[in-house]
C-alpha cells in the first residue's frame, strides 16, 4: 500500500501521458521553419513527423542508410487525412563503403502532422536516419538540380569538402547543402551561406537564397581531423523575380 501511495504521488507530480508522446520539432536557426530527426537500427523503415505544418509549405527530407540497401520508397503521409505522397528523390548519392545519403522533396504540403517515412530494401541495422524540414517554399516549388559527393580528406583544416556541381534553371532559387561529418568536427560554411541548423555535432545544413539560373558547387571547408564527409545539395525553386529576402547573404557559384 505504501509503494502504491508513492507511485500515485509520483504520477500526480510529473503527470501521466497515455500512449505515445507527440513529436516535438526543433525550430530552425534560419531559413526553414522547423525540423525533426528520426532514427532506426532495425527493421526496414524510419520515420520523422513534422507537426502542425502550414498548408502549401514544402518538406525537404535528408536521409542516410546502410550501403547494403537501396531505397524502396520515401513517402509523406498527413495523419489527419492519411493520404500518402511519394517524395521526389535526388538522383545522386553520397556513398562510402558503409552508407549512403540523399535528399527528397515534397511540394505543397497538406496542413497538419506530416510523417516522412523512408523504406529501405534490406535492413536498418547499422542505422537509418532521416531529417524532415518544413520550408515556406511556394506551392509550385520544385527540386531544381541535385548532386552529392562522399569525400575523404587529410587531417589539415581548411580543405574543400565539395558537393559537386548543380545546374539550376530557376531565377530565384534557394540552394541547400547537407553535411554528415563522420568525426563530428564543425566545418566552415562558404561565404554567402547561412546555417539553417546543426543537429548534434555531426549534421550541418547550410543554405543561400536569391540564386539565378547557373551552375553551383556548395562546398564546406574542413576542420582539423575531419576525414569522412557526406555532402548532398539541391536547388529549390522560389517565386520568380522577388529577389532575396531581407538580410539574405549572397551565393557561391561556379563559373560566374
C-alpha positions in Angstrom: 0.0 0.0 0.0 2.8 2.4 0.9 4.5 1.7 -2.5 1.2 2.3 -4.3 0.8 5.6 -2.5 4.3 6.6 -3.5 3.6 5.6 -7.1 0.4 7.6 -7.2 2.2 10.6 -5.7 4.9 10.4 -8.4 2.3 10.2 -11.2 0.4 13.2 -9.8 3.7 15.2 -9.5 5.1 14.5 -13.0 1.8 13.9 -14.9 0.6 10.9 -16.8 0.7 10.6 -20.6 -1.2 7.7 -22.1 0.1 6.2 -25.4 2.9 7.6 -27.5 4.1 11.1 -26.8 3.6 13.7 -29.6 6.5 14.6 -31.8 8.4 17.8 -30.8 10.1 19.5 -33.7 13.0 21.9 -33.3 12.9 25.4 -34.7 15.5 26.1 -37.4 18.2 28.7 -36.8 17.2 30.4 -40.1 15.6 29.6 -43.4 13.4 26.7 -42.6 10.5 26.8 -40.1 11.3 23.6 -38.1 12.8 20.1 -38.5 12.7 16.8 -36.8 15.0 13.8 -36.7 14.1 10.1 -36.8 16.4 7.1 -36.4 16.1 3.3 -36.6 18.6 0.5 -36.1 16.4 -2.5 -37.0 13.5 -3.2 -39.5 13.3 -1.6 -42.9 11.6 1.8 -42.1 12.4 5.0 -40.3 10.0 8.0 -39.9 10.1 11.6 -38.8 6.9 13.5 -38.0 6.8 17.3 -38.5 3.8 18.6 -36.5 1.5 21.5 -37.4 2.8 22.0 -41.0 1.3 25.0 -42.7 -0.7 24.2 -45.8 1.3 24.9 -49.0 4.7 24.7 -47.4 7.2 22.1 -48.6 9.2 19.4 -46.9 12.9 18.7 -47.6 13.9 15.3 -46.4 17.5 14.4 -45.9 18.4 10.8 -45.1 21.3 8.3 -44.7 21.2 4.5 -44.6 23.5 1.4 -44.7 25.1 0.9 -48.1 23.8 -2.7 -48.4 20.4 -1.3 -49.1 18.6 0.5 -51.9 15.7 2.9 -51.2 12.4 1.2 -51.7 10.3 4.4 -51.1 10.3 7.8 -49.4 6.7 8.9 -48.7 5.0 11.7 -46.8 1.6 11.0 -45.1 -0.6 13.6 -43.4 -2.0 12.0 -40.3 -5.3 14.0 -40.4 -6.3 12.6 -43.8 -4.0 9.6 -44.2 -3.0 10.4 -47.7 0.4 9.5 -48.9 2.7 11.5 -51.3 5.8 10.0 -52.9 8.7 12.4 -52.5 10.9 13.4 -55.4 14.3 11.8 -54.9 17.7 13.2 -55.8 19.4 11.2 -58.5 22.9 11.3 -56.9 24.1 9.6 -53.7 26.9 10.5 -51.3 28.2 6.9 -50.8 31.1 5.4 -48.9 32.0 1.8 -48.2 29.4 1.7 -45.4 26.5 4.1 -46.1 24.7 6.4 -48.5 22.9 9.8 -48.1 20.4 11.6 -50.3 17.5 14.1 -50.3 13.8 14.0 -51.1 11.3 16.8 -51.7 7.6 17.2 -51.1 5.9 20.3 -52.5 2.6 21.9 -51.4 2.2 20.0 -48.2 -1.2 19.5 -46.5 -1.8 21.2 -43.2 -1.3 19.0 -40.1 1.3 16.5 -38.9 3.3 15.3 -41.9 5.0 11.9 -41.5 8.0 11.2 -43.7 8.8 7.5 -44.0 11.9 6.0 -45.6 11.7 2.4 -46.5 14.9 0.5 -47.4 15.3 -2.8 -49.2 17.1 -4.9 -46.6 17.7 -3.6 -43.1 18.4 -0.5 -41.0 21.0 -2.5 -39.0 23.8 -0.1 -38.7 21.5 2.9 -38.7 18.9 4.6 -40.8 18.5 8.4 -40.1 16.1 10.9 -41.5 15.7 14.7 -41.1 12.4 16.3 -42.3 12.3 20.1 -42.6 9.4 22.4 -43.2 10.2 25.3 -45.6 8.0 28.2 -46.7 8.5 27.4 -50.4 5.8 28.4 -52.9 3.2 25.7 -53.6 4.6 25.2 -57.1 8.2 24.8 -55.9 10.4 22.0 -57.3 13.7 20.4 -56.7 15.9 22.2 -59.3 19.2 20.4 -59.7 20.8 18.0 -57.2 24.2 16.4 -56.5 26.1 14.5 -53.8 29.7 13.6 -53.0 31.4 11.4 -50.4 35.0 12.6 -49.8 37.9 11.5 -47.6 40.4 14.2 -46.8 43.5 14.6 -44.7 43.5 16.0 -41.2 44.5 19.5 -42.1 41.9 22.2 -41.5 40.6 24.4 -44.4 40.3 21.7 -47.1 37.4 21.9 -49.6 34.6 19.5 -49.0 32.5 19.8 -52.2 29.0 18.7 -53.1 29.6 18.7 -56.8 28.1 20.9 -59.5 24.3 21.5 -59.7 22.8 23.4 -62.6 19.6 25.3 -61.8 17.0 26.8 -64.1 15.0 29.0 -61.7 15.5 32.7 -61.4 15.4 32.9 -57.6 16.4 29.5 -56.2 17.3 28.6 -52.6 20.2 26.2 -52.5 20.7 24.0 -49.5 23.6 21.7 -48.7 23.7 18.9 -46.1 26.9 17.6 -44.5 27.2 14.5 -42.4 30.7 14.8 -40.8 32.0 11.4 -39.7 34.3 12.7 -36.9 31.8 15.3 -35.6 34.2 18.2 -36.5 32.5 21.5 -37.2 33.1 22.9 -40.7 33.3 26.4 -42.0 30.5 27.5 -44.3 31.4 29.2 -47.6 31.0 32.9 -47.9 27.3 33.8 -48.6 25.8 30.8 -46.9 23.9 30.7 -43.6 23.3 27.9 -41.2 19.8 26.5 -41.2 20.6 24.3 -38.2 23.1 21.9 -36.7 21.9 18.5 -35.5 24.0 17.2 -32.6 27.7 17.6 -33.6 27.7 15.7 -36.9 24.9 17.1 -39.2 25.2 20.6 -40.7 22.8 22.3 -43.0 23.7 25.5 -45.0 21.6 27.5 -47.5 21.7 30.6 -49.7 18.9 32.5 -51.3 18.2 34.5 -54.4 20.2 32.4 -56.8 19.8 32.9 -60.5 19.9 30.1 -63.1 23.5 29.0 -63.1 25.9 26.2 -62.1 26.8 26.0 -58.4 29.0 23.8 -56.2 28.2 24.4 -52.5 31.3 23.5 -50.5 32.2 23.3 -46.9 35.8 23.9 -45.5 37.0 21.2 -43.2 38.0 21.5 -39.6 41.0 19.6 -38.2 40.8 15.8 -38.5 37.6 15.9 -40.4 38.3 12.8 -42.5 34.9 11.4 -43.7 32.3 13.7 -45.3 29.0 13.1 -47.0 27.6 16.2 -48.8 24.2 16.3 -50.5 23.0 19.6 -52.1 20.0 20.7 -54.2 18.3 23.8 -55.6 14.7 24.6 -54.8 12.6 27.0 -56.9 11.0 30.0 -55.3 8.6 32.7 -56.6 10.2 34.4 -59.6 11.7 37.9 -59.6 11.0 38.8 -56.0 14.7 38.9 -55.1 16.3 37.5 -51.9 14.6 38.2 -48.6 15.8 41.0 -46.4 19.1 40.2 -44.8 19.9 37.3 -47.1 23.6 36.6 -47.8 24.6 36.1 -51.5 25.6 32.9 -53.2 28.6 30.7 -54.1 28.7 29.9 -57.8 31.0 28.2 -60.3 32.0 29.9 -63.5 30.5 33.3 -62.5 
